[in-house]
Amino acid sequence: MPRRGTPRAIKEAFVKTVALAHDSDECLLWPFAVGKRYPYPIFVSGMFGHRYVCQLANGEPPDDGFRYDAAHSCGQHSCVNPRHLSWKTRKANKLDQIEHGTLYFGERHAFAKLTAKQVREIREAAIAGREPQRVIAKKYGIQQSYVSEIKCGRKWRLAA
């Protein structure tokens, strides 16, 4: 059965002849497939294009016991400009994503089942004790324990 998508050799040629030779501060967007949930460049199964470019441009990530991400200084997930990529700890990368407005949480998270409005309704109902948490959970298609987490503010911290 033929494999779908762009062959690895074409992607490697793009990386080596276009991305690594890119001589500009402008973003260079990945021209091939990106992820469905998060728009990161797909290089091959198990590796993203921006991580591959970062590895070629900056060497292997440091090995000091922390997990390192190929972080974008531009905030553009599909950018593969080597000037915009560097190794950062997961924590530092998350802080960058918050600064760029590209951290997916709440309704924007790929696996979100609830809207902010629904969370407010759940919290109000759970705090008021109008109905048992298991009933609230069933109504919204979530687990009772998640209702408890929302009620206590451990999940879905909302601004007043």
N, CA, C and O atoms as a GROMACS GRO file, in nm:
protein
  640
    1MET      N    1   0.085  -0.118   0.000
    1MET     CA    2   0.000   0.000   0.000
    1MET      C    3   0.090   0.125   0.000
    1MET      O    4   0.181   0.134   0.082
    2PRO      N    5   0.066   0.220  -0.090
    2PRO     CA    6   0.151   0.340  -0.094
    2PRO      C    7   0.133   0.426   0.030
    2PRO      O    8   0.024   0.435   0.086
    3ARG      N    9   0.242   0.490   0.071
    3ARG     CA   10   0.238   0.579   0.188
    3ARG      C   11   0.182   0.714   0.147
    3ARG      O   12   0.206   0.762   0.037
    4ARG      N   13   0.108   0.773   0.238
    4ARG     CA   14   0.048   0.904   0.210
    4ARG      C   15   0.146   1.015   0.244
    4ARG      O   16   0.241   0.997   0.321
    5GLY      N   17   0.122   1.130   0.185
    5GLY     CA   18   0.201   1.247   0.219
    5GLY      C   19   0.325   1.261   0.133
    5GLY      O   20   0.349   1.183   0.040
    6THR      N   21   0.402   1.360   0.165
    6THR     CA   22   0.524   1.390   0.092
    6THR      C   23   0.634   1.296   0.137
    6THR      O   24   0.654   1.276   0.256
    7PRO      N   25   0.707   1.238   0.041
    7PRO     CA   26   0.816   1.147   0.080
    7PRO      C   27   0.924   1.218   0.162
    7PRO      O   28   0.949   1.338   0.147
    8ARG      N   29   0.986   1.142   0.249
    8ARG     CA   30   1.090   1.195   0.338
    8ARG      C   31   1.202   1.263   0.259
    8ARG      O   32   1.252   1.367   0.301
    9ALA      N   33   1.241   1.205   0.146
    9ALA     CA   34   1.352   1.261   0.067
    9ALA      C   35   1.322   1.404   0.021
    9ALA      O   36   1.411   1.488   0.018
   10ILE      N   37   1.198   1.430  -0.014
   10ILE     CA   38   1.161   1.566  -0.058
   10ILE      C   39   1.168   1.662   0.059
   10ILE      O   40   1.214   1.775   0.044
   11LYS      N   41   1.121   1.618   0.176
   11LYS     CA   42   1.126   1.702   0.295
   11LYS      C   43   1.271   1.728   0.336
   11LYS      O   44   1.306   1.840   0.373
   12GLU      N   45   1.355   1.625   0.330
   12GLU     CA   46   1.497   1.643   0.363
   12GLU      C   47   1.563   1.741   0.267
   12GLU      O   48   1.644   1.824   0.309
   13ALA      N   49   1.530   1.732   0.140
   13ALA     CA   50   1.586   1.824   0.040
   13ALA      C   51   1.543   1.967   0.071
   13ALA      O   52   1.624   2.059   0.060
   14PHE      N   53   1.417   1.986   0.109
   14PHE     CA   54   1.369   2.119   0.146
   14PHE      C   55   1.447   2.173   0.265
   14PHE      O   56   1.492   2.287   0.265
   15VAL      N   57   1.463   2.090   0.367
   15VAL     CA   58   1.534   2.133   0.488
   15VAL      C   59   1.676   2.173   0.455
   15VAL      O   60   1.723   2.279   0.497
   16LYS      N   61   1.746   2.089   0.381
   16LYS     CA   62   1.888   2.113   0.355
   16LYS      C   63   1.915   2.223   0.253
   16LYS      O   64   2.013   2.296   0.266
   17THR      N   65   1.829   2.235   0.151
   17THR     CA   66   1.856   2.335   0.047
   17THR      C   67   1.782   2.467   0.068
   17THR      O   68   1.828   2.571   0.021
   18VAL      N   69   1.670   2.464   0.139
   18VAL     CA   70   1.592   2.586   0.159
   18VAL      C   71   1.601   2.636   0.303
   18VAL      O   72   1.644   2.749   0.328
   19ALA      N   73   1.561   2.552   0.398
   19ALA     CA   74   1.554   2.597   0.538
   19ALA      C   75   1.692   2.634   0.593
   19ALA      O   76   1.709   2.743   0.647
   20LEU      N   77   1.788   2.545   0.581
   20LEU     CA   78   1.920   2.573   0.638
   20LEU      C   79   1.993   2.684   0.565
   20LEU      O   80   2.083   2.747   0.621
   21ALA      N   81   1.954   2.709   0.438
   21ALA     CA   82   2.016   2.816   0.361
   21ALA      C   83   1.938   2.948   0.372
   21ALA      O   84   1.979   3.049   0.315
   22HIS      N   85   1.829   2.946   0.444
   22HIS     CA   86   1.744   3.064   0.457
   22HIS      C   87   1.823   3.177   0.523
   22HIS      O   88   1.870   3.164   0.636
   23ASP      N   89   1.837   3.287   0.450
   23ASP     CA   90   1.921   3.397   0.496
   23ASP      C   91   1.838   3.523   0.520
   23ASP      O   92   1.864   3.629   0.464
   24SER      N   93   1.737   3.508   0.605
   24SER     CA   94   1.647   3.620   0.633
   24SER      C   95   1.594   3.605   0.775
   24SER      O   96   1.595   3.495   0.832
   25ASP      N   97   1.548   3.715   0.831
   25ASP     CA   98   1.486   3.709   0.963
   25ASP      C   99   1.336   3.684   0.954
   25ASP      O  100   1.269   3.672   1.056
   26GLU      N  101   1.283   3.677   0.832
   26GLU     CA  102   1.141   3.647   0.812
   26GLU      C  103   1.115   3.500   0.842
   26GLU      O  104   1.203   3.415   0.823
   27CYS      N  105   0.994   3.470   0.888
   27CYS     CA  106   0.957   3.331   0.911
   27CYS      C  107   0.961   3.254   0.779
   27CYS      O  108   0.928   3.307   0.673
   28LEU      N  109   1.002   3.130   0.788
   28LEU     CA  110   0.998   3.039   0.674
   28LEU      C  111   0.900   2.929   0.713
   28LEU      O  112   0.930   2.845   0.798
   29LEU      N  113   0.783   2.930   0.650
   29LEU     CA  114   0.679   2.836   0.687
   29LEU      C  115   0.698   2.702   0.619
   29LEU      O  116   0.736   2.694   0.502
   30TRP      N  117   0.670   2.596   0.692
   30TRP     CA  118   0.680   2.459   0.645
   30TRP      C  119   0.577   2.438   0.533
   30TRP      O  120   0.457   2.458   0.557
   31PRO      N  121   0.620   2.398   0.413
   31PRO     CA  122   0.527   2.387   0.301
   31PRO      C  123   0.454   2.252   0.293
   31PRO      O  124   0.375   2.230   0.201
   32PHE      N  125   0.480   2.165   0.387
   32PHE     CA  126   0.420   2.033   0.384
   32PHE      C  127   0.315   2.021   0.495
   32PHE      O  128   0.274   2.122   0.553
   33ALA      N  129   0.272   1.902   0.524
   33ALA     CA  130   0.167   1.878   0.623
   33ALA      C  131   0.207   1.927   0.762
   33ALA      O  132   0.323   1.918   0.802
   34VAL      N  133   0.107   1.977   0.833
   34VAL     CA  134   0.124   2.014   0.974
   34VAL      C  135   0.023   1.933   1.055
   34VAL      O  136  -0.073   1.878   1.000
   35GLY      N  137   0.045   1.925   1.186
   35GLY     CA  138  -0.042   1.847   1.272
   35GLY      C  139  -0.185   1.899   1.272
   35GLY      O  140  -0.209   2.017   1.251
   36LYS      N  141  -0.279   1.807   1.296
   36LYS     CA  142  -0.421   1.845   1.299
   36LYS      C  143  -0.458   1.916   1.429
   36LYS      O  144  -0.530   2.016   1.427
   37ARG      N  145  -0.409   1.865   1.541
   37ARG     CA  146  -0.443   1.927   1.669
   37ARG      C  147  -0.360   2.052   1.694
   37ARG      O  148  -0.412   2.155   1.737
   38TYR      N  149  -0.232   2.041   1.668
   38TYR     CA  150  -0.141   2.155   1.685
   38TYR      C  151  -0.067   2.172   1.553
   38TYR      O  152  -0.019   2.074   1.497
   39PRO      N  153  -0.056   2.295   1.503
   39PRO     CA  154  -0.001   2.316   1.369
   39PRO      C  155   0.152   2.310   1.360
   39PRO      O  156   0.215   2.399   1.304
   40TYR      N  157   0.212   2.204   1.416
   40TYR     CA  158   0.356   2.187   1.404
   40TYR      C  159   0.389   2.110   1.277
   40TYR      O  160   0.313   2.021   1.236
   41PRO      N  161   0.502   2.143   1.212
   41PRO     CA  162   0.541   2.077   1.088
   41PRO      C  163   0.568   1.927   1.108
   41PRO      O  164   0.642   1.889   1.200
   42ILE      N  165   0.509   1.845   1.024
   42ILE     CA  166   0.533   1.701   1.034
   42ILE      C  167   0.646   1.665   0.939
   42ILE      O  168   0.634   1.681   0.818
   43PHE      N  169   0.756   1.615   0.995
   43PHE     CA  170   0.869   1.571   0.913
   43PHE      C  171   0.850   1.424   0.880
   43PHE      O  172   0.825   1.388   0.765
   44VAL      N  173   0.862   1.339   0.979
   44VAL     CA  174   0.833   1.196   0.966
   44VAL      C  175   0.762   1.155   1.095
   44VAL      O  176   0.761   1.230   1.193
   45SER      N  177   0.705   1.038   1.094
   45SER     CA  178   0.637   0.990   1.212
   45SER      C  179   0.731   0.995   1.332
   45SER      O  180   0.840   0.938   1.328
   46GLY      N  181   0.689   1.063   1.436
   46GLY     CA  182   0.770   1.072   1.557
   46GLY      C  183   0.865   1.191   1.560
   46GLY      O  184   0.931   1.212   1.662
   47MET      N  185   0.875   1.270   1.451
   47MET     CA  186   0.962   1.387   1.454
   47MET      C  187   0.898   1.503   1.378
   47MET      O  188   0.847   1.488   1.267
   48PHE      N  189   0.902   1.618   1.441
   48PHE     CA  190   0.851   1.739   1.379
   48PHE      C  191   0.961   1.809   1.300
   48PHE      O  192   1.079   1.800   1.333
   49GLY      N  193   0.920   1.879   1.195
   49GLY     CA  194   1.014   1.948   1.107
   49GLY      C  195   1.095   2.055   1.177
   49GLY      O  196   1.215   2.068   1.152
   50HIS      N  197   1.033   2.133   1.266
   50HIS     CA  198   1.107   2.239   1.335
   50HIS      C  199   1.212   2.180   1.429
   50HIS      O  200   1.318   2.238   1.448
   51ARG      N  201   1.182   2.064   1.487
   51ARG     CA  202   1.279   1.998   1.575
   51ARG      C  203   1.398   1.945   1.494
   51ARG      O  204   1.512   1.953   1.538
   52TYR      N  205   1.369   1.892   1.375
   52TYR     CA  206   1.475   1.841   1.287
   52TYR      C  207   1.566   1.956   1.242
   52TYR      O  208   1.688   1.943   1.243
   53VAL      N  209   1.506   2.069   1.203
   53VAL     CA  210   1.585   2.186   1.161
   53VAL      C  211   1.668   2.238   1.278
   53VAL      O  212   1.785   2.271   1.260
   54CYS      N  213   1.608   2.245   1.395
   54CYS     CA  214   1.680   2.292   1.514
   54CYS      C  215   1.800   2.202   1.543
   54CYS      O  216   1.908   2.250   1.578
   55GLN      N  217   1.780   2.074   1.529
   55GLN     CA  218   1.887   1.977   1.554
   55GLN      C  219   2.002   1.996   1.454
   55GLN      O  220   2.119   1.992   1.493
   56LEU      N  221   1.969   2.016   1.326
   56LEU     CA  222   2.073   2.036   1.225
   56LEU      C  223   2.144   2.170   1.244
   56LEU      O  224   2.265   2.179   1.223
   57ALA      N  225   2.070   2.272   1.283
   57ALA     CA  226   2.126   2.407   1.297
   57ALA      C  227   2.201   2.426   1.429
   57ALA      O  228   2.302   2.497   1.433
   58ASN      N  229   2.153   2.364   1.537
   58ASN     CA  230   2.208   2.390   1.670
   58ASN      C  231   2.268   2.268   1.739
   58ASN      O  232   2.313   2.278   1.853
   59GLY      N  233   2.270   2.156   1.671
   59GLY     CA  234   2.322   2.034   1.732
   59GLY      C  235   2.216   1.966   1.818
   59GLY      O  236   2.101   2.012   1.826
   60GLU      N  237   2.255   1.859   1.882
   60GLU     CA  238   2.163   1.784   1.968
   60GLU      C  239   2.122   1.870   2.088
   60GLU      O  240   2.197   1.957   2.131
   61PRO      N  241   2.001   1.846   2.141
   61PRO     CA  242   1.961   1.922   2.261
   61PRO      C  243   2.051   1.887   2.379
   61PRO      O  244   2.104   1.777   2.385
   62PRO      N  245   2.068   1.980   2.471
   62PRO     CA  246   2.150   1.952   2.588
   62PRO      C  247   2.097   1.830   2.664
   62PRO      O  248   1.977   1.803   2.663
   63ASP      N  249   2.185   1.757   2.727
   63ASP     CA  250   2.144   1.639   2.803
   63ASP      C  251   2.184   1.658   2.948
   63ASP      O  252   2.283   1.603   2.995
   64ASP      N  253   2.103   1.739   3.019
   64ASP     CA  254   2.134   1.765   3.160
   64ASP      C  255   2.018   1.723   3.250
   64ASP      O  256   1.999   1.778   3.359
   65GLY      N  257   1.940   1.626   3.203
   65GLY     CA  258   1.830   1.574   3.284
   65GLY      C  259   1.698   1.642   3.258
   65GLY      O  260   1.596   1.599   3.312
   66PHE      N  261   1.695   1.747   3.176
   66PHE     CA  262   1.570   1.814   3.143
   66PHE      C  263   1.528   1.778   3.002
   66PHE      O  264   1.611   1.741   2.918
   67ARG      N  265   1.400   1.789   2.976
   67ARG     CA  266   1.346   1.768   2.841
   67ARG      C  267   1.356   1.902   2.770
   67ARG      O  268   1.313   2.004   2.823
   68TYR      N  269   1.412   1.902   2.650
   68TYR     CA  270   1.427   2.025   2.573
   68TYR      C  271   1.335   2.027   2.452
   68TYR      O  272   1.319   1.926   2.383
   69ASP      N  273   1.275   2.143   2.428
   69ASP     CA  274   1.190   2.166   2.312
   69ASP      C  275   1.265   2.250   2.211
   69ASP      O  276   1.354   2.327   2.246
   70ALA      N  277   1.228   2.232   2.085
   70ALA     CA  278   1.276   2.322   1.980
   70ALA      C  279   1.181   2.442   1.985
   70ALA      O  280   1.070   2.436   1.932
   71ALA      N  281   1.224   2.549   2.048
   71ALA     CA  282   1.139   2.666   2.073
   71ALA      C  283   1.148   2.767   1.960
   71ALA      O  284   1.254   2.787   1.900
   72HIS      N  285   1.035   2.831   1.933
   72HIS     CA  286   1.026   2.935   1.829
   72HIS      C  287   1.034   3.073   1.893
   72HIS      O  288   0.950   3.108   1.976
   73SER      N  289   1.132   3.152   1.857
   73SER     CA  290   1.139   3.289   1.909
   73SER      C  291   1.035   3.378   1.842
   73SER      O  292   1.001   3.484   1.895
   74CYS      N  293   0.983   3.334   1.727
   74CYS     CA  294   0.884   3.412   1.652
   74CYS      C  295   0.741   3.385   1.695
   74CYS      O  296   0.652   3.464   1.665
   75GLY      N  297   0.718   3.273   1.764
   75GLY     CA  298   0.583   3.238   1.806
   75GLY      C  299   0.501   3.170   1.698
   75GLY      O  300   0.383   3.143   1.720
   76GLN      N  301   0.559   3.143   1.583
   76GLN     CA  302   0.489   3.080   1.470
   76GLN      C  303   0.520   2.930   1.469
   76GLN      O  304   0.632   2.891   1.438
   77HIS      N  305   0.421   2.847   1.503
   77HIS     CA  306   0.443   2.703   1.517
   77HIS      C  307   0.498   2.636   1.392
   77HIS      O  308   0.577   2.542   1.402
   78SER      N  309   0.459   2.682   1.274
   78SER     CA  310   0.501   2.614   1.152
   78SER      C  311   0.627   2.675   1.088
   78SER      O  312   0.662   2.641   0.975
   79CYS      N  313   0.693   2.764   1.160
   79CYS     CA  314   0.816   2.825   1.110
   79CYS      C  315   0.934   2.729   1.125
   79CYS      O  316   0.949   2.664   1.228
   80VAL      N  317   1.018   2.722   1.021
   80VAL     CA  318   1.139   2.639   1.026
   80VAL      C  319   1.264   2.722   0.995
   80VAL      O  320   1.365   2.667   0.951
   81ASN      N  321   1.257   2.853   1.019
   81ASN     CA  322   1.375   2.938   1.002
   81ASN      C  323   1.472   2.904   1.114
   81ASN      O  324   1.439   2.921   1.232
   82PRO      N  325   1.593   2.857   1.080
   82PRO     CA  326   1.689   2.820   1.185
   82PRO      C  327   1.721   2.934   1.281
   82PRO      O  328   1.757   2.909   1.397
   83ARG      N  329   1.710   3.059   1.237
   83ARG     CA  330   1.737   3.174   1.324
   83ARG      C  331   1.631   3.189   1.433
   83ARG      O  332   1.655   3.254   1.535
   84HIS      N  333   1.515   3.130   1.411
   84HIS     CA  334   1.404   3.141   1.506
   84HIS      C  335   1.396   3.022   1.601
   84HIS      O  336   1.311   3.020   1.691
   85LEU      N  337   1.482   2.923   1.582
   85LEU     CA  338   1.474   2.800   1.661
   85LEU      C  339   1.593   2.785   1.755
   85LEU      O  340   1.707   2.812   1.718
   86SER      N  341   1.563   2.742   1.877
   86SER     CA  342   1.668   2.716   1.974
   86SER      C  343   1.616   2.613   2.073
   86SER      O  344   1.496   2.593   2.085
   87TRP      N  345   1.708   2.548   2.144
   87TRP     CA  346   1.670   2.451   2.247
   87TRP      C  347   1.637   2.525   2.375
   87TRP      O  348   1.716   2.606   2.424
   88LYS      N  349   1.519   2.496   2.429
   88LYS     CA  350   1.479   2.554   2.558
   88LYS      C  351   1.415   2.445   2.641
   88LYS      O  352   1.358   2.349   2.589
   89THR      N  353   1.424   2.461   2.772
   89THR     CA  354   1.357   2.366   2.860
   89THR      C  355   1.207   2.376   2.836
   89THR      O  356   1.158   2.477   2.785
   90ARG      N  357   1.135   2.273   2.872
   90ARG     CA  358   0.990   2.274   2.855
   90ARG      C  359   0.929   2.394   2.926
   90ARG      O  360   0.840   2.459   2.872
   91LYS      N  361   0.977   2.425   3.047
   91LYS     CA  362   0.924   2.537   3.124
   91LYS      C  363   0.949   2.670   3.052
   91LYS      O  364   0.858   2.752   3.040
   92ALA      N  365   1.071   2.691   3.003
   92ALA     CA  366   1.103   2.815   2.932
   92ALA      C  367   1.021   2.828   2.804
   92ALA      O  368   0.978   2.937   2.768
   93ASN      N  369   1.000   2.716   2.735
   93ASN     CA  370   0.921   2.718   2.613
   93ASN      C  371   0.775   2.753   2.644
   93ASN      O  372   0.713   2.829   2.570
   94LYS      N  373   0.721   2.700   2.751
   94LYS     CA  374   0.583   2.732   2.790
   94LYS      C  375   0.570   2.881   2.823
   94LYS      O  376   0.470   2.944   2.787
   95LEU      N  377   0.670   2.937   2.890
   95LEU     CA  378   0.668   3.081   2.920
   95LEU      C  379   0.670   3.164   2.791
   95LEU      O  380   0.601   3.265   2.781
   96ASP      N  381   0.751   3.119   2.693
   96ASP     CA  382   0.752   3.186   2.562
   96ASP      C  383   0.615   3.177   2.496
   96ASP      O  384   0.566   3.275   2.439
   97GLN      N  385   0.552   3.060   2.503
   97GLN     CA  386   0.421   3.041   2.441
   97GLN      C  387   0.317   3.132   2.505
   97GLN      O  388   0.230   3.185   2.436
   98ILE      N  389   0.325   3.150   2.635
   98ILE     CA  390   0.233   3.241   2.703
   98ILE      C  391   0.256   3.383   2.652
   98ILE      O  392   0.160   3.456   2.624
   99GLU      N  393   0.382   3.423   2.641
   99GLU     CA  394   0.417   3.556   2.592
   99GLU      C  395   0.367   3.578   2.448
   99GLU      O  396   0.318   3.686   2.415
  100HIS      N  397   0.381   3.474   2.363
  100HIS     CA  398   0.338   3.485   2.223
  100HIS      C  399   0.188   3.466   2.205
  100HIS      O  400   0.134   3.496   2.098
  101GLY      N  401   0.120   3.417   2.308
  101GLY     CA  402  -0.022   3.389   2.296
  101GLY      C  403  -0.052   3.262   2.219
  101GLY      O  404  -0.160   3.247   2.161
  102THR      N  405   0.044   3.170   2.217
  102THR     CA  406   0.027   3.046   2.141
  102THR      C  407   0.016   2.922   2.229
  102THR      O  408   0.021   2.810   2.178
  103LEU      N  409   0.002   2.939   2.359
  103LEU     CA  410  -0.016   2.825   2.447
  103LEU      C  411  -0.163   2.788   2.447
  103LEU      O  412  -0.249   2.870   2.480
  104TYR      N  413  -0.192   2.665   2.411
  104TYR     CA  414  -0.330   2.620   2.400
  104TYR      C  415  -0.378   2.568   2.534
  104TYR      O  416  -0.331   2.464   2.581
  105PHE      N  417  -0.471   2.638   2.595
  105PHE     CA  418  -0.533   2.594   2.720
  105PHE      C  419  -0.678   2.637   2.717
  105PHE      O  420  -0.718   2.716   2.632
  106GLY      N  421  -0.756   2.585   2.810
  106GLY     CA  422  -0.898   2.618   2.813
  106GLY      C  423  -0.966   2.570   2.686
  106GLY      O  424  -0.940   2.459   2.640
  107GLU      N  425  -1.053   2.650   2.630
  107GLU     CA  426  -1.127   2.613   2.509
  107GLU      C  427  -1.036   2.588   2.390
  107GLU      O  428  -1.071   2.512   2.300
  108ARG      N  429  -0.920   2.651   2.388
  108ARG     CA  430  -0.829   2.638   2.274
  108ARG      C  431  -0.751   2.507   2.275
  108ARG      O  432  -0.689   2.470   2.175
  109HIS      N  433  -0.752   2.436   2.388
  109HIS     CA  434  -0.677   2.310   2.397
  109HIS      C  435  -0.742   2.206   2.305
  109HIS      O  436  -0.864   2.199   2.296
  110ALA      N  437  -0.660   2.126   2.238
  110ALA     CA  438  -0.709   2.030   2.141
  110ALA      C  439  -0.806   1.928   2.200
  110ALA      O  440  -0.892   1.877   2.129
  111PHE      N  441  -0.792   1.897   2.327
  111PHE     CA  442  -0.877   1.796   2.388
  111PHE      C  443  -0.988   1.856   2.475
  111PHE      O  444  -1.054   1.783   2.550
  112ALA      N  445  -1.009   1.986   2.466
  112ALA     CA  446  -1.111   2.051   2.550
  112ALA      C  447  -1.250   1.998   2.516
  112ALA      O  448  -1.289   1.991   2.399
  113LYS      N  449  -1.323   1.961   2.619
  113LYS     CA  450  -1.461   1.916   2.602
  113LYS      C  451  -1.559   2.026   2.643
  113LYS      O  452  -1.676   2.023   2.605
  114LEU      N  453  -1.510   2.121   2.720
  114LEU     CA  454  -1.598   2.222   2.778
  114LEU      C  455  -1.562   2.361   2.731
  114LEU      O  456  -1.448   2.390   2.695
  115THR      N  457  -1.662   2.448   2.733
  115THR     CA  458  -1.639   2.589   2.707
  115THR      C  459  -1.627   2.660   2.842
  115THR      O  460  -1.664   2.604   2.945
  116ALA      N  461  -1.578   2.781   2.840
  116ALA     CA  462  -1.567   2.858   2.964
  116ALA      C  463  -1.705   2.879   3.026
  116ALA      O  464  -1.719   2.878   3.148
  117LYS      N  465  -1.805   2.898   2.942
  117LYS     CA  466  -1.942   2.917   2.992
  117LYS      C  467  -1.990   2.792   3.066
  117LYS      O  468  -2.049   2.801   3.174
  118GLN      N  469  -1.964   2.674   3.009
  118GLN     CA  470  -2.004   2.550   3.073
  118GLN      C  471  -1.931   2.530   3.206
  118GLN      O  472  -1.989   2.482   3.303
  119VAL      N  473  -1.804   2.568   3.210
  119VAL     CA  474  -1.727   2.554   3.333
  119VAL      C  475  -1.785   2.643   3.442
  119VAL      O  476  -1.796   2.601   3.557
  120ARG      N  477  -1.823   2.765   3.407
  120ARG     CA  478  -1.887   2.854   3.506
  120ARG      C  479  -2.017   2.792   3.558
  120ARG      O  480  -2.046   2.795   3.677
  121GLU      N  481  -2.095   2.735   3.466
  121GLU     CA  482  -2.221   2.670   3.506
  121GLU      C  483  -2.194   2.553   3.600
  121GLU      O  484  -2.262   2.536   3.701
  122ILE      N  485  -2.094   2.471   3.567
  122ILE     CA  486  -2.059   2.356   3.650
  122ILE      C  487  -2.014   2.401   3.787
  122ILE      O  488  -2.057   2.347   3.889
  123ARG      N  489  -1.927   2.502   3.790
  123ARG     CA  490  -1.876   2.552   3.918
  123ARG      C  491  -1.989   2.607   4.005
  123ARG      O  492  -1.998   2.577   4.124
  124GLU      N  493  -2.075   2.687   3.945
  124GLU     CA  494  -2.187   2.744   4.020
  124GLU      C  495  -2.278   2.634   4.075
  124GLU      O  496  -2.317   2.639   4.192
  125ALA      N  497  -2.311   2.534   3.992
  125ALA     CA  498  -2.398   2.425   4.035
  125ALA      C  499  -2.333   2.342   4.145
  125ALA      O  500  -2.399   2.303   4.241
  126ALA      N  501  -2.203   2.315   4.130
  126ALA     CA  502  -2.132   2.233   4.229
  126ALA      C  503  -2.118   2.305   4.362
  126ALA      O  504  -2.134   2.245   4.468
  127ILE      N  505  -2.088   2.433   4.357
  127ILE     CA  506  -2.072   2.510   4.480
  127ILE      C  507  -2.206   2.526   4.551
  127ILE      O  508  -2.215   2.515   4.673
  128ALA      N  509  -2.311   2.552   4.472
  128ALA     CA  510  -2.444   2.570   4.531
  128ALA      C  511  -2.500   2.439   4.584
  128ALA      O  512  -2.588   2.439   4.671
  129GLY      N  513  -2.452   2.326   4.533
  129GLY     CA  514  -2.500   2.197   4.579
  129GLY      C  515  -2.642   2.167   4.537
  129GLY      O  516  -2.714   2.092   4.603
  130ARG      N  517  -2.684   2.227   4.425
  130ARG     CA  518  -2.821   2.206   4.378
  130ARG      C  519  -2.845   2.062   4.334
  130ARG      O  520  -2.956   2.011   4.347
  131GLU      N  521  -2.742   1.998   4.283
  131GLU     CA  522  -2.753   1.859   4.242
  131GLU      C  523  -2.620   1.789   4.266
  131GLU      O  524  -2.516   1.855   4.273
  132PRO      N  525  -2.621   1.656   4.280
  132PRO     CA  526  -2.496   1.583   4.306
  132PRO      C  527  -2.397   1.599   4.191
  132PRO      O  528  -2.435   1.616   4.075
  133GLN      N  529  -2.268   1.593   4.226
  133GLN     CA  530  -2.164   1.609   4.124
  133GLN      C  531  -2.174   1.504   4.014
  133GLN      O  532  -2.143   1.533   3.899
  134ARG      N  533  -2.217   1.381   4.049
  134ARG     CA  534  -2.229   1.276   3.946
  134ARG      C  535  -2.335   1.312   3.842
  134ARG      O  536  -2.322   1.278   3.725
  135VAL      N  537  -2.441   1.381   3.886
  135VAL     CA  538  -2.547   1.425   3.794
  135VAL      C  539  -2.495   1.538   3.705
  135VAL      O  540  -2.520   1.539   3.584
  136ILE      N  541  -2.423   1.630   3.764
  136ILE     CA  542  -2.362   1.740   3.687
  136ILE      C  543  -2.266   1.682   3.583
  136ILE      O  544  -2.266   1.723   3.467
  137ALA      N  545  -2.184   1.586   3.626
  137ALA     CA  546  -2.087   1.524   3.537
  137ALA      C  547  -2.155   1.458   3.418
  137ALA      O  548  -2.112   1.475   3.304
  138LYS      N  549  -2.259   1.383   3.444
  138LYS     CA  550  -2.332   1.314   3.337
  138LYS      C  551  -2.391   1.413   3.237
  138LYS      O  552  -2.389   1.391   3.116
  139LYS      N  553  -2.442   1.522   3.289
  139LYS     CA  554  -2.504   1.627   3.207
  139LYS      C  555  -2.403   1.686   3.106
  139LYS      O  556  -2.439   1.720   2.994
  140TYR      N  557  -2.276   1.698   3.148
  140TYR     CA  558  -2.175   1.759   3.063
  140TYR      C  559  -2.080   1.657   2.998
  140TYR      O  560  -1.987   1.696   2.928
  141GLY      N  561  -2.103   1.528   3.022
  141GLY     CA  562  -2.021   1.425   2.959
  141GLY      C  563  -1.879   1.418   3.013
  141GLY      O  564  -1.785   1.388   2.939
  142ILE      N  565  -1.863   1.444   3.142
  142ILE     CA  566  -1.731   1.438   3.205
  142ILE      C  567  -1.738   1.349   3.329
  142ILE      O  568  -1.846   1.305   3.368
  143GLN      N  569  -1.624   1.323   3.391
  143GLN     CA  570  -1.618   1.242   3.511
  143GLN      C  571  -1.654   1.325   3.634
  143GLN      O  572  -1.633   1.447   3.636
  144GLN      N  573  -1.708   1.260   3.735
  144GLN     CA  574  -1.743   1.328   3.860
  144GLN      C  575  -1.620   1.393   3.922
  144GLN      O  576  -1.628   1.503   3.977
  145SER      N  577  -1.506   1.324   3.914
  145SER     CA  578  -1.383   1.379   3.973
  145SER      C  579  -1.343   1.511   3.906
  145SER      O  580  -1.285   1.598   3.970
  146TYR      N  581  -1.374   1.524   3.776
  146TYR     CA  582  -1.342   1.648   3.706
  146TYR      C  583  -1.431   1.762   3.755
  146TYR      O  584  -1.386   1.876   3.765
  147VAL      N  585  -1.557   1.731   3.787
  147VAL     CA  586  -1.647   1.832   3.845
  147VAL      C  587  -1.587   1.881   3.976
  147VAL      O  588  -1.586   2.001   4.004
  148SER      N  589  -1.537   1.788   4.056
  148SER     CA  590  -1.475   1.824   4.184
  148SER      C  591  -1.352   1.913   4.162
  148SER      O  592  -1.332   2.012   4.233
  149GLU      N  593  -1.270   1.877   4.063
  149GLU     CA  594  -1.150   1.958   4.031
  149GLU      C  595  -1.188   2.099   3.988
  149GLU      O  596  -1.123   2.196   4.027
  150ILE      N  597  -1.295   2.111   3.908
  150ILE     CA  598  -1.343   2.242   3.864
  150ILE      C  599  -1.393   2.322   3.984
  150ILE      O  600  -1.361   2.440   3.999
  151LYS      N  601  -1.472   2.257   4.067
  151LYS     CA  602  -1.529   2.323   4.186
  151LYS      C  603  -1.420   2.381   4.275
  151LYS      O  604  -1.431   2.493   4.324
  152CYS      N  605  -1.313   2.303   4.296
  152CYS     CA  606  -1.203   2.345   4.385
  152CYS      C  607  -1.105   2.440   4.318
  152CYS      O  608  -1.016   2.494   4.385
  153GLY      N  609  -1.119   2.462   4.187
  153GLY     CA  610  -1.029   2.552   4.116
  153GLY      C  611  -0.897   2.490   4.074
  153GLY      O  612  -0.805   2.561   4.034
  154ARG      N  613  -0.885   2.358   4.084
  154ARG     CA  614  -0.762   2.291   4.041
  154ARG      C  615  -0.760   2.274   3.889
  154ARG      O  616  -0.653   2.261   3.830
  155LYS      N  617  -0.875   2.275   3.827
  155LYS     CA  618  -0.887   2.271   3.681
  155LYS      C  619  -0.969   2.390   3.639
  155LYS      O  620  -1.060   2.433   3.710
  156TRP      N  621  -0.936   2.443   3.525
  156TRP     CA  622  -1.012   2.554   3.468
  156TRP      C  623  -1.020   2.673   3.561
  156TRP      O  624  -1.129   2.712   3.604
  157ARG      N  625  -0.906   2.731   3.593
  157ARG     CA  626  -0.908   2.855   3.673
  157ARG      C  627  -0.957   2.968   3.583
  157ARG      O  628  -0.892   3.003   3.485
  158LEU      N  629  -1.070   3.022   3.615
  158LEU     CA  630  -1.130   3.127   3.534
  158LEU      C  631  -1.119   3.262   3.605
  158LEU      O  632  -1.124   3.270   3.727
  159ALA      N  633  -1.105   3.365   3.524
  159ALA     CA  634  -1.108   3.500   3.580
  159ALA      C  635  -1.251   3.529   3.622
  159ALA      O  636  -1.345   3.479   3.560
  160ALA      N  637  -1.267   3.607   3.723
  160ALA     CA  638  -1.402   3.637   3.773
  160ALA      C  639  -1.486   3.712   3.675
  160ALA      O  640  -1.601   3.744   3.704
   0.00000   0.00000   0.00000
